[in-house]
Amino acid sequence: MHEMSIVEALMEQITKMAQEQNWEAVTRVRLKVGAMRQIVPDILVFCFNVASKGTIMEGAILEMEEVPLRVKCEGCGHIWNDKEFLGLCPECGSIDVNVLGGMELELTNLEVEVKHAKAREH
């Protein structure tokens, strides 16, 4: 289950940001996930909910935007979306193709609560 290792890396990144920025809590986490990452959204959410217990991310909502696979043939210029990429252009049969999208795994947005600075006493 590679979803747990993804969640662990994500939480490590967010925890570091939270410490640097003095966040009290993270309430929402948004990700872009490419179709080629083969992530099962329900499993990723489950792993996030389990791993976030007792952290500043506990109770946060994890949202994912799936990015479809987009491929371009360098031979004929054809661009297509395909869930089952076979490595060949469906127009000309060329193997000279490039993946334009669908490999993403990006943290795109966080909603956080910021700690209030304590008033200084003179």
N, C-alpha and C positions, 0 to 999 in steps of 0.2 A: 504494500500500500504506500505508494510514493506521495500521496496526499499529506501524510503526517510529516514527512521530511520537508515538504513545501511550507506547511503551517509553521513548523519550528523555525525555518529560515525567515519567514515573514514576521513572526513574533520577535525574533532577535533584532531584526531591522527596526521594527516599530518601537521596541523597548529602548533601543539606543537613541532613537529620535526623541522619545518621550523624556528621557533623562536630560538630553541636551536642551530641550525646549521647555522643560518644567511643566509637563502636562500632568494633570490630575487623573484623567481618564480618557480612554479612546472609546467613542460610542458607535462609530461606523467605519468600516474598512471596505474600500472598493478596489476591485482588481479587474484587469483585462486579461482574459485567458484565451489563448489561441486554441483552435480545434485540434491541432496536431499535438497538443500537450497531453491529450487523453486523460483529462482530469474529470472525475465524476463529481459534479457540484454538490450533491447531497453528502458524499463522503468528506469532501473538503470542509463543508460547514460543520459536520459532526466533529471532525478532528479539531477544528478551530474552537468550537464550544468546549470540548474536553480540555484542550491545552491551555485555554485562556482562563480557566478557573483559578481564582486567587491572584490574578494579575490585573493591571490597569485596563486590560481588554475584556475582562469578564463582563458578559452581557452585551458586548458590542455586536452589531449586525454586520455580517459579512455578505457583501453583494458582489456578484460576478457578471461581467459583460463578456459573452463569448464572441471571439473574433473568428469569422469563418476563414477557411483556407482559400487563399487567392493565389493562382499560379499564372505565370506568363511564359509563353513559348518564345524563345529568342529567335527561332527559325522563321515563324510566320507572324509573330506578334499577337497571337490569340491570347486573351486573358479569360480565365474561367474560375468559378468556385466549384470545389469538389470535396465531398466528405470522404471519398475513397480515392485518394491520390495514387495513381498507378505509375507515375513517373514518365508518362508519355503524353504528348499533346493530342487531344481528341480530334483536332482538325487535320494535322499533317503527320502525326505519328512520331515527331521528333523527340529525342531524349534531351535536347538542349532547352531545359525549362528551369525557371527560377521561382522559388516560393516568395511571394510578395507580402503575404500576411497569413496568420494562423499559427505562428510559433511564439506569440507573445506570452509573457507572464510578467505583468507589470502592476505595481502598486500605483493606482492612479489618484486616489483621494482618501483622506482621513478626516473624520469629524472628531474633534477632541474637546475636552474641558481643560481650561488652563488654571493652574494654581494662582490664587491671588497673592500678590506680594504683601508681606506683613508690614504694617506701618512701623516706621522706626521711632523709637522713643529717644528723646533728647535729654 
